[in-house]
Amino acid sequence: MEFRRKFGKKKQKHSQKGLLLALALAVVLYLWFNADAFIKALF
């Protein structure tokens, strides 16, 4: 019973971590494709 309970909690954290990773990847891709605009804005 303990193993199943721990496994369930671990799986929940993993899905949350995956969502955070996907969000970070989306931000990185956005910055990558808009790098030209940011560089022009700075200089």
C-alpha positions, 0 to 999 in steps of 0.5 A: 500500500505504501509503495502504491501511495508513494508511486502515485505522488511521484507520478503526479510530481513528474507530470508537473515537472514535465509541464514546467519543462514544456513551458520553459521549452516554449519560452526558449523557442519564442526567444530563439525565433524573436532574437533579431527583434530583441537585438535590434531593440537593444542596439 
